[in-house]
Amino acid sequence: MNKTTLNKIPLNCEAYIDSIECENGIKNRINDMGITEGEKIIPIIKSPFGDPRAYLSKGTVIALRESDCAKITVHPTQSYT
């Protein structure tokens, strides 16, 4: 599968995290929430205005900003259009 950024993955499509390219402080905070390289992540809820979105990872729902998700590289487990 092709790599893309987390903010481009449609709702309910699984992806695996390849890299997190945020500033160290933000990257550490994201890692502390359980979002780490190699983990499966699924976008599950989009807020009414589109930002933030909620993601499911390791059985936990986490809200992330669009700007942070644009810096997280993932590869989806299935193709989507």
A tleap script that builds the chain and sets N, CA, C and O, in Angstrom:
source leaprc.protein.ff14SB
mol = sequence {
  NMET ASN LYS THR THR LEU ASN LYS ILE PRO
  LEU ASN CYS GLU ALA TYR ILE ASP SER ILE
  GLU CYS GLU ASN GLY ILE LYS ASN ARG ILE
  ASN ASP MET GLY ILE THR GLU GLY GLU LYS
  ILE ILE PRO ILE ILE LYS SER PRO PHE GLY
  ASP PRO ARG ALA TYR LEU SER LYS GLY THR
  VAL ILE ALA LEU ARG GLU SER ASP CYS ALA
  LYS ILE THR VAL HIE PRO THR GLN SER TYR
  CTHR
}
set mol.1.N position { 0.836 -1.185 0.000 }
set mol.1.CA position { 0.000 0.000 0.000 }
set mol.1.C position { 0.881 1.248 0.000 }
set mol.1.O position { 2.007 1.236 0.497 }
set mol.2.N position { 0.349 2.305 -0.559 }
set mol.2.CA position { 1.063 3.575 -0.597 }
set mol.2.C position { 1.017 4.269 0.752 }
set mol.2.O position { 0.048 4.144 1.502 }
set mol.3.N position { 2.069 4.994 1.043 }
set mol.3.CA position { 2.101 5.772 2.278 }
set mol.3.C position { 1.361 7.084 2.071 }
set mol.3.O position { 1.329 7.625 0.965 }
set mol.4.N position { 0.776 7.582 3.134 }
set mol.4.CA position { 0.071 8.854 3.131 }
set mol.4.C position { 0.142 9.428 4.540 }
set mol.4.O position { 0.821 8.873 5.404 }
set mol.5.N position { -0.542 10.513 4.771 }
set mol.5.CA position { -0.565 11.076 6.119 }
set mol.5.C position { -1.876 10.709 6.800 }
set mol.5.O position { -2.877 10.436 6.138 }
set mol.6.N position { -1.860 10.706 8.111 }
set mol.6.CA position { -3.002 10.253 8.901 }
set mol.6.C position { -4.261 11.073 8.621 }
set mol.6.O position { -5.364 10.527 8.642 }
set mol.7.N position { -4.116 12.356 8.363 }
set mol.7.CA position { -5.291 13.196 8.120 }
set mol.7.C position { -6.014 12.848 6.823 }
set mol.7.O position { -7.145 13.290 6.623 }
set mol.8.N position { -5.397 12.071 5.939 }
set mol.8.CA position { -6.017 11.699 4.660 }
set mol.8.C position { -6.697 10.332 4.691 }
set mol.8.O position { -7.309 9.931 3.701 }
set mol.9.N position { -6.604 9.620 5.792 }
set mol.9.CA position { -7.229 8.298 5.904 }
set mol.9.C position { -8.723 8.478 6.178 }
set mol.9.O position { -9.089 9.193 7.110 }
set mol.10.N position { -9.596 7.844 5.384 }
set mol.10.CA position { -11.040 7.956 5.622 }
set mol.10.C position { -11.454 7.297 6.941 }
set mol.10.O position { -10.738 6.457 7.487 }
set mol.11.N position { -12.607 7.692 7.430 }
set mol.11.CA position { -13.141 7.106 8.659 }
set mol.11.C position { -13.249 5.596 8.526 }
set mol.11.O position { -13.606 5.078 7.468 }
set mol.12.N position { -12.941 4.905 9.594 }
set mol.12.CA position { -13.055 3.451 9.734 }
set mol.12.C position { -12.107 2.653 8.844 }
set mol.12.O position { -12.318 1.456 8.652 }
set mol.13.N position { -11.075 3.279 8.299 }
set mol.13.CA position { -10.053 2.565 7.531 }
set mol.13.C position { -8.806 2.410 8.399 }
set mol.13.O position { -8.277 3.393 8.916 }
set mol.14.N position { -8.346 1.182 8.552 }
set mol.14.CA position { -7.167 0.915 9.378 }
set mol.14.C position { -5.892 1.365 8.676 }
set mol.14.O position { -5.784 1.318 7.451 }
set mol.15.N position { -4.934 1.801 9.481 }
set mol.15.CA position { -3.613 2.152 8.964 }
set mol.15.C position { -2.585 1.857 10.050 }
set mol.15.O position { -2.911 1.782 11.234 }
set mol.16.N position { -1.351 1.695 9.625 }
set mol.16.CA position { -0.246 1.514 10.565 }
set mol.16.C position { 0.669 2.728 10.483 }
set mol.16.O position { 0.955 3.229 9.396 }
set mol.17.N position { 1.121 3.190 11.632 }
set mol.17.CA position { 1.944 4.389 11.707 }
set mol.17.C position { 3.378 4.053 11.304 }
set mol.17.O position { 3.992 3.136 11.850 }
set mol.18.N position { 3.902 4.819 10.332 }
set mol.18.CA position { 5.286 4.651 9.892 }
set mol.18.C position { 6.225 5.615 10.600 }
set mol.18.O position { 7.296 5.217 11.059 }
set mol.19.N position { 5.830 6.886 10.690 }
set mol.19.CA position { 6.693 7.870 11.344 }
set mol.19.C position { 5.873 9.047 11.850 }
set mol.19.O position { 4.783 9.330 11.354 }
set mol.20.N position { 6.424 9.722 12.846 }
set mol.20.CA position { 5.808 10.918 13.416 }
set mol.20.C position { 6.844 12.028 13.306 }
set mol.20.O position { 7.890 11.976 13.953 }
set mol.21.N position { 6.551 13.031 12.486 }
set mol.21.CA position { 7.519 14.082 12.184 }
set mol.21.C position { 7.179 15.413 12.847 }
set mol.21.O position { 7.483 16.467 12.288 }
set mol.22.N position { 6.564 15.392 14.009 }
set mol.22.CA position { 6.202 16.613 14.739 }
set mol.22.C position { 7.407 17.126 15.524 }
set mol.22.O position { 8.418 16.437 15.657 }
set mol.23.N position { 7.279 18.358 16.044 }
set mol.23.CA position { 8.295 18.882 16.959 }
set mol.23.C position { 8.419 17.910 18.128 }
set mol.23.O position { 7.471 17.194 18.451 }
set mol.24.N position { 9.588 17.889 18.757 }
set mol.24.CA position { 9.829 16.926 19.832 }
set mol.24.C position { 8.792 16.990 20.938 }
set mol.24.O position { 8.346 15.944 21.410 }
set mol.25.N position { 8.389 18.186 21.370 }
set mol.25.CA position { 7.401 18.296 22.445 }
set mol.25.C position { 6.072 17.681 22.066 }
set mol.25.O position { 5.458 16.973 22.864 }
set mol.26.N position { 5.627 17.950 20.851 }
set mol.26.CA position { 4.352 17.397 20.381 }
set mol.26.C position { 4.493 15.906 20.124 }
set mol.26.O position { 3.593 15.129 20.445 }
set mol.27.N position { 5.627 15.501 19.542 }
set mol.27.CA position { 5.854 14.072 19.299 }
set mol.27.C position { 5.843 13.298 20.611 }
set mol.27.O position { 5.263 12.215 20.685 }
set mol.28.N position { 6.475 13.838 21.641 }
set mol.28.CA position { 6.485 13.165 22.944 }
set mol.28.C position { 5.079 13.046 23.508 }
set mol.28.O position { 4.716 12.011 24.066 }
set mol.29.N position { 4.289 14.103 23.364 }
set mol.29.CA position { 2.914 14.074 23.870 }
set mol.29.C position { 2.089 13.024 23.115 }
set mol.29.O position { 1.317 12.279 23.719 }
set mol.30.N position { 2.262 12.975 21.791 }
set mol.30.CA position { 1.546 11.981 20.981 }
set mol.30.C position { 1.987 10.572 21.382 }
set mol.30.O position { 1.150 9.681 21.531 }
set mol.31.N position { 3.289 10.367 21.558 }
set mol.31.CA position { 3.792 9.060 21.999 }
set mol.31.C position { 3.251 8.685 23.372 }
set mol.31.O position { 2.914 7.525 23.609 }
set mol.32.N position { 3.164 9.656 24.282 }
set mol.32.CA position { 2.636 9.399 25.622 }
set mol.32.C position { 1.177 8.960 25.586 }
set mol.32.O position { 0.722 8.243 26.477 }
set mol.33.N position { 0.438 9.387 24.554 }
set mol.33.CA position { -0.965 8.978 24.407 }
set mol.33.C position { -1.083 7.585 23.792 }
set mol.33.O position { -2.189 7.062 23.659 }
set mol.34.N position { 0.051 6.976 23.415 }
set mol.34.CA position { 0.031 5.632 22.862 }
set mol.34.C position { 0.113 5.576 21.356 }
set mol.34.O position { 0.028 4.495 20.772 }
set mol.35.N position { 0.275 6.717 20.714 }
set mol.35.CA position { 0.406 6.760 19.258 }
set mol.35.C position { 1.896 6.651 18.947 }
set mol.35.O position { 2.637 7.622 19.100 }
set mol.36.N position { 2.336 5.464 18.508 }
set mol.36.CA position { 3.753 5.220 18.254 }
set mol.36.C position { 3.932 4.518 16.918 }
set mol.36.O position { 2.991 3.942 16.373 }
set mol.37.N position { 5.161 4.574 16.396 }
set mol.37.CA position { 5.464 3.906 15.139 }
set mol.37.C position { 5.142 2.419 15.233 }
set mol.37.O position { 5.438 1.771 16.237 }
set mol.38.N position { 4.536 1.888 14.179 }
set mol.38.CA position { 4.199 0.475 14.115 }
set mol.38.C position { 2.829 0.122 14.653 }
set mol.38.O position { 2.367 -1.002 14.459 }
set mol.39.N position { 2.169 1.049 15.321 }
set mol.39.CA position { 0.847 0.782 15.905 }
set mol.39.C position { -0.263 0.955 14.879 }
set mol.39.O position { -0.161 1.767 13.959 }
set mol.40.N position { -1.321 0.177 15.053 }
set mol.40.CA position { -2.515 0.316 14.214 }
set mol.40.C position { -3.344 1.478 14.734 }
set mol.40.O position { -3.470 1.665 15.944 }
set mol.41.N position { -3.913 2.262 13.813 }
set mol.41.CA position { -4.749 3.395 14.190 }
set mol.41.C position { -5.925 3.480 13.223 }
set mol.41.O position { -5.775 3.219 12.030 }
set mol.42.N position { -7.087 3.843 13.739 }
set mol.42.CA position { -8.307 3.908 12.930 }
set mol.42.C position { -9.012 5.234 13.208 }
set mol.42.O position { -9.367 5.503 14.356 }
set mol.43.N position { -9.226 6.073 12.184 }
set mol.43.CA position { -10.036 7.273 12.391 }
set mol.43.C position { -11.498 6.865 12.559 }
set mol.43.O position { -12.046 6.168 11.705 }
set mol.44.N position { -12.137 7.295 13.655 }
set mol.44.CA position { -13.496 6.818 13.915 }
set mol.44.C position { -14.547 7.917 13.986 }
set mol.44.O position { -15.725 7.651 13.747 }
set mol.45.N position { -14.149 9.149 14.310 }
set mol.45.CA position { -15.129 10.232 14.425 }
set mol.45.C position { -14.522 11.510 13.861 }
set mol.45.O position { -13.368 11.838 14.136 }
set mol.46.N position { -15.312 12.221 13.073 }
set mol.46.CA position { -14.905 13.524 12.563 }
set mol.46.C position { -15.793 14.566 13.218 }
set mol.46.O position { -17.016 14.436 13.186 }
set mol.47.N position { -15.208 15.591 13.807 }
set mol.47.CA position { -16.010 16.624 14.466 }
set mol.47.C position { -16.827 17.393 13.427 }
set mol.47.O position { -16.498 17.357 12.242 }
set mol.48.N position { -17.877 18.081 13.849 }
set mol.48.CA position { -18.743 18.793 12.897 }
set mol.48.C position { -17.990 19.749 11.971 }
set mol.48.O position { -18.377 19.911 10.813 }
set mol.49.N position { -16.937 20.376 12.455 }
set mol.49.CA position { -16.165 21.296 11.620 }
set mol.49.C position { -14.912 20.641 11.047 }
set mol.49.O position { -14.095 21.314 10.418 }
set mol.50.N position { -14.753 19.334 11.259 }
set mol.50.CA position { -13.658 18.578 10.664 }
set mol.50.C position { -12.372 18.508 11.468 }
set mol.50.O position { -11.495 17.707 11.143 }
set mol.51.N position { -12.234 19.312 12.497 }
set mol.51.CA position { -11.000 19.327 13.273 }
set mol.51.C position { -11.345 19.548 14.737 }
set mol.51.O position { -11.980 20.556 15.049 }
set mol.52.N position { -10.969 18.676 15.640 }
set mol.52.CA position { -10.114 17.505 15.479 }
set mol.52.C position { -10.915 16.279 15.030 }
set mol.52.O position { -12.135 16.321 14.874 }
set mol.53.N position { -10.176 15.192 14.830 }
set mol.53.CA position { -10.787 13.897 14.560 }
set mol.53.C position { -10.404 12.956 15.690 }
set mol.53.O position { -9.364 13.118 16.328 }
set mol.54.N position { -11.262 11.970 15.927 }
set mol.54.CA position { -10.985 10.973 16.965 }
set mol.54.C position { -10.442 9.713 16.306 }
set mol.54.O position { -10.905 9.296 15.245 }
set mol.55.N position { -9.454 9.121 16.956 }
set mol.55.CA position { -8.792 7.920 16.450 }
set mol.55.C position { -8.811 6.845 17.525 }
set mol.55.O position { -8.738 7.139 18.718 }
set mol.56.N position { -8.911 5.597 17.086 }
set mol.56.CA position { -8.853 4.450 17.985 }
set mol.56.C position { -7.487 3.797 17.834 }
set mol.56.O position { -7.083 3.424 16.732 }
set mol.57.N position { -6.784 3.663 18.948 }
set mol.57.CA position { -5.487 2.998 18.954 }
set mol.57.C position { -5.310 2.306 20.299 }
set mol.57.O position { -5.476 2.928 21.349 }
set mol.58.N position { -4.979 1.036 20.269 }
set mol.58.CA position { -4.764 0.242 21.486 }
set mol.58.C position { -5.977 0.283 22.411 }
set mol.58.O position { -5.822 0.289 23.632 }
set mol.59.N position { -7.176 0.312 21.846 }
set mol.59.CA position { -8.394 0.302 22.644 }
set mol.59.C position { -8.749 1.635 23.275 }
set mol.59.O position { -9.669 1.707 24.089 }
set mol.60.N position { -8.030 2.700 22.912 }
set mol.60.CA position { -8.267 4.027 23.466 }
set mol.60.C position { -8.649 4.991 22.358 }
set mol.60.O position { -8.077 4.948 21.269 }
set mol.61.N position { -9.617 5.862 22.630 }
set mol.61.CA position { -10.014 6.892 21.669 }
set mol.61.C position { -9.257 8.172 22.007 }
set mol.61.O position { -9.273 8.640 23.145 }
set mol.62.N position { -8.594 8.727 20.995 }
set mol.62.CA position { -7.757 9.913 21.171 }
set mol.62.C position { -8.114 10.932 20.103 }
set mol.62.O position { -8.240 10.580 18.929 }
set mol.63.N position { -8.281 12.197 20.497 }
set mol.63.CA position { -8.542 13.277 19.541 }
set mol.63.C position { -7.221 13.931 19.150 }
set mol.63.O position { -6.402 14.270 20.004 }
set mol.64.N position { -7.030 14.101 17.844 }
set mol.64.CA position { -5.818 14.742 17.337 }
set mol.64.C position { -6.185 15.851 16.362 }
set mol.64.O position { -7.146 15.733 15.603 }
set mol.65.N position { -5.407 16.933 16.392 }
set mol.65.CA position { -5.612 18.047 15.468 }
set mol.65.C position { -5.184 17.670 14.061 }
set mol.65.O position { -4.275 16.863 13.865 }
set mol.66.N position { -5.849 18.263 13.093 }
set mol.66.CA position { -5.528 18.061 11.676 }
set mol.66.C position { -4.057 18.395 11.409 }
set mol.66.O position { -3.376 17.662 10.692 }
set mol.67.N position { -3.572 19.484 11.976 }
set mol.67.CA position { -2.190 19.907 11.723 }
set mol.67.C position { -1.179 18.884 12.242 }
set mol.67.O position { -0.128 18.696 11.630 }
set mol.68.N position { -1.476 18.231 13.346 }
set mol.68.CA position { -0.585 17.193 13.865 }
set mol.68.C position { -0.682 15.921 13.028 }
set mol.68.O position { 0.326 15.261 12.776 }
set mol.69.N position { -1.892 15.579 12.599 }
set mol.69.CA position { -2.091 14.371 11.790 }
set mol.69.C position { -1.402 14.475 10.432 }
set mol.69.O position { -1.009 13.463 9.852 }
set mol.70.N position { -1.256 15.696 9.931 }
set mol.70.CA position { -0.587 15.899 8.646 }
set mol.70.C position { 0.901 15.573 8.730 }
set mol.70.O position { 1.563 15.449 7.699 }
set mol.71.N position { 1.430 15.435 9.934 }
set mol.71.CA position { 2.847 15.135 10.131 }
set mol.71.C position { 3.084 13.689 10.551 }
set mol.71.O position { 4.204 13.314 10.898 }
set mol.72.N position { 2.027 12.878 10.518 }
set mol.72.CA position { 2.133 11.461 10.874 }
set mol.72.C position { 1.963 10.640 9.605 }
set mol.72.O position { 0.889 10.634 9.004 }
set mol.73.N position { 3.018 9.948 9.197 }
set mol.73.CA position { 2.989 9.130 7.985 }
set mol.73.C position { 2.484 7.737 8.328 }
set mol.73.O position { 2.931 7.120 9.295 }
set mol.74.N position { 1.539 7.246 7.517 }
set mol.74.CA position { 0.935 5.933 7.745 }
set mol.74.C position { 0.852 5.166 6.434 }
set mol.74.O position { 0.988 5.740 5.353 }
set mol.75.N position { 0.627 3.872 6.542 }
set mol.75.CA position { 0.267 3.083 5.365 }
set mol.75.C position { -1.029 2.338 5.684 }
set mol.75.O position { -1.101 1.595 6.663 }
set mol.76.N position { -2.057 2.544 4.846 }
set mol.76.CA position { -3.353 1.905 5.081 }
set mol.76.C position { -3.273 0.404 4.835 }
set mol.76.O position { -2.439 -0.067 4.062 }
set mol.77.N position { -4.154 -0.342 5.504 }
set mol.77.CA position { -4.181 -1.795 5.328 }
set mol.77.C position { -5.048 -2.207 4.153 }
set mol.77.O position { -5.035 -3.368 3.745 }
set mol.78.N position { -5.804 -1.261 3.605 }
set mol.78.CA position { -6.659 -1.545 2.448 }
set mol.78.C position { -6.660 -0.322 1.553 }
set mol.78.O position { -6.378 0.788 2.005 }
set mol.79.N position { -6.977 -0.524 0.284 }
set mol.79.CA position { -7.068 0.636 -0.604 }
set mol.79.C position { -8.428 1.286 -0.420 }
set mol.79.O position { -9.403 0.619 -0.073 }
set mol.80.N position { -8.488 2.558 -0.648 }
set mol.80.CA position { -9.726 3.317 -0.514 }
set mol.80.C position { -9.752 4.376 -1.604 }
set mol.80.O position { -8.726 4.709 -2.195 }
set mol.81.N position { -10.939 4.894 -1.855 }
set mol.81.CA position { -11.066 5.953 -2.865 }
set mol.81.C position { -11.820 7.123 -2.316 }
set mol.81.O position { -12.025 8.111 -3.021 }
savepdb mol mol.pdb
quit
